[in-house]
Amino acid sequence: MKFDYRGFFHIHSAFSHDGTTDIKDIIKSAQRCGADFIIITDHSNLKTKDEGFEGYHGDLLVIAGEEITPSYNHYLAVGIKKPIIAAADENPQNYIDSVNRENAAGFIAHPDHTGAKLFGVRSYAWRDWTVTGYDAVSIWDLMTDWQEKLASYPKAFLAFLFPALVLSGPKRETLERWDNYNLEKREPKLIAGYGEIDNHNSRKWVMGLPFRIFPFNFAFKTISTHILLKEELSKDVEQAKRQIINAVKSSQLYVAQEKWENAKGFEFYITDNLRTAYSGDSIHITNKPKITVKVSAQSLIKIIGNGKTVFSRQGLSAETEISESGVYRVEVYLKKFFRYRPWIFSNHIRVE
């Protein structure tokens, strides 16, 4: 893939009942942080579009979506024409089907969210895994990762002071479920894994002191989703939206936590010298296939095959032959403050 565009999924503005930040200020923060696109997914509305904010703001593309929010089983919809309102106990297959009927894209949000009991935040985990037809599942969510560290007031205070340092990466159960789903071919195509911030810039009072969780200037430096395209992102808004939707539907993306290092320059492909497969591809290979990974900073590179680490090395690149069919992806860890911290998580390539 030739073009790499860095964006952010799952953002709440003041158009959400629990959002606090004017969308104009969110746009300014995204521009300052060098984002190429952002997807605003306010609760049960498309006011970002209705109020005229969808489109290009300089080099930043703003896309309007919705977070469909019954009591649980929250779902992001991008490309729909009007809001989809779900009942509190709605069968999630109903709104997944509604999104698909519009040829839009739908993503399962924060599937393994546990909340923070100490601060009255309940779990919003996805409960119904019998559903079909969704395009992507969140594999790494800023709020899920951070809130899990709030087990006591001292730990919460440290997490507030050093939020990026406490992020531990995608949950193992999330990655295992995603690996197994794609390995078992439960859908005709690969299901994409994306990253989200689920940021509201909420104002919280703890022991009489006000806290912001999180200012967008911080959130837009953390968990991003990089879209990989064969051609430049169009300057036509509708065409650019369709490019991003199609890239997600095709698993042509990777997730990165970029507080410490920009991930652009990441490469992952499988080749047998006759054909080459990139993220999202399913390929039948007859010769000895070789995986190649390249990154922009010294790191620990792990190649994951069928849910297990099959090769790892430190450096700027890694290459190894593979002998099994199945699904392959990459995890990259960056050494900061004396330990390896999660940095990049690719999508799968399926090898027949």
C-alpha positions, 0 to 999 in steps of 0.5 A, spaced: 500 500 500 502 506 497 498 511 502 498 511 509 492 516 512 492 517 520 485 518 523 481 517 529 475 513 531 469 514 536 469 521 538 464 525 542 462 532 541 458 537 545 452 534 540 452 528 545 448 528 551 455 526 555 460 530 551 463 537 553 467 540 547 465 544 541 466 540 535 470 546 532 475 545 538 475 538 536 477 540 529 482 544 531 485 539 536 485 534 530 489 539 526 494 541 531 495 533 532 496 532 525 490 527 524 488 526 516 481 524 518 477 524 524 470 520 525 465 523 530 460 518 532 455 522 537 450 518 541 444 517 536 444 523 532 448 526 525 448 533 528 456 533 525 453 533 518 446 536 519 450 542 522 455 543 516 461 540 519 462 534 515 467 535 510 474 538 509 477 543 514 484 544 511 487 538 510 483 534 515 477 530 513 471 530 518 466 524 517 460 524 521 457 517 524 453 515 529 454 511 536 448 507 536 447 506 544 442 501 547 443 499 554 449 495 551 452 492 545 454 499 542 455 500 535 458 505 530 455 506 524 459 510 518 456 512 512 448 512 514 443 517 511 439 518 518 440 516 525 438 509 527 435 509 534 435 503 538 431 500 544 434 499 550 434 492 549 434 491 542 437 485 538 443 488 535 442 484 529 437 489 527 441 495 527 447 491 524 442 489 518 439 497 518 447 499 517 448 494 511 442 496 507 445 503 506 451 500 504 454 503 510 460 501 515 458 498 522 463 497 527 463 493 534 465 498 539 469 497 546 467 489 546 470 488 552 469 494 556 469 493 564 468 500 566 471 503 573 466 501 579 470 505 584 468 511 580 461 508 578 462 507 571 459 500 569 461 495 563 459 497 556 461 490 553 458 487 547 454 481 549 451 478 543 456 474 539 451 470 535 451 477 530 453 477 523 454 482 518 459 487 522 465 490 518 470 491 524 471 490 531 475 495 536 481 491 538 484 497 542 480 502 546 483 508 550 478 509 555 477 501 556 485 500 557 485 506 561 479 505 566 481 498 568 487 501 571 482 505 576 482 500 581 484 504 587 484 512 588 492 512 589 492 508 582 487 512 579 491 518 581 497 515 578 493 514 571 491 521 571 498 524 572 501 519 567 495 516 562 500 514 556 504 510 561 499 505 564 496 503 557 497 496 556 495 495 549 489 490 547 486 485 551 488 478 550 481 476 550 479 481 545 485 479 540 484 471 541 476 472 539 478 476 533 484 471 531 479 465 532 473 469 528 478 470 522 481 463 522 475 459 523 472 463 517 465 465 520 464 471 515 466 470 507 471 476 508 476 478 514 473 482 520 477 488 521 480 490 527 480 498 528 482 502 534 478 508 538 479 513 543 471 513 545 473 520 548 468 525 551 473 530 555 469 529 561 469 533 567 470 529 573 470 531 580 474 527 585 475 529 592 473 536 590 478 537 585 476 537 577 479 533 572 478 532 565 478 525 561 481 527 556 483 533 553 483 532 545 490 535 545 492 528 549 487 523 546 489 525 539 496 523 540 494 516 542 490 510 539 489 511 532 487 507 526 491 508 519 488 507 513 492 504 507 490 506 500 493 504 493 491 511 491 491 518 494 485 520 499 480 524 494 479 531 495 471 530 494 468 529 501 463 523 498 469 519 495 474 520 500 468 517 505 467 511 501 475 510 500 475 510 508 469 505 509 471 501 503 478 500 506 475 498 513 471 493 510 477 490 506 481 490 513 486 495 510 488 498 516 493 498 522 492 500 529 497 504 533 499 508 540 503 514 537 504 518 544 511 516 543 513 515 536 509 516 529 507 509 526 507 511 519 512 507 515 510 501 518 509 495 512 507 488 513 506 483 507 507 476 505 510 474 498 512 468 494 516 472 489 510 471 484 504 475 488 504 479 494 499 480 499 497 486 504 493 487 510 486 484 508 488 480 503 486 472 502 491 469 498 493 462 495 500 461 495 504 455 492 511 457 493 515 458 500 511 464 503 515 469 506 513 475 511 516 481 511 515 487 517 518 494 517 518 499 522 520 506 523 524 505 530 527 500 533 522 495 537 520 488 538 517 485 532 512 479 533 509 475 528 502 472 530 500 466 526 493 463 528 493 466 534 500 464 536 507 468 536 511 464 531 517 469 530 520 475 534 526 479 533 528 486 535 530 491 530 527 495 524 525 489 520 523 482 521 523 476 515 521 469 516 518 464 512 512 460 514 509 453 513 502 453 515 496 456 512 491 460 516 491 468 518 497 472 520 498 479 523 503 483 527 504 486 534 510 491 535 512 494 542 516 500 543 521 500 548 520 507 553 521 508 560 525 501 561 520 496 558 517 495 551 510 498 550 504 496 545 505 500 539 502 497 532 497 492 531 496 490 524 490 487 521 490 479 518 493 476 512 489 470 510 494 464 507 491 458 503 
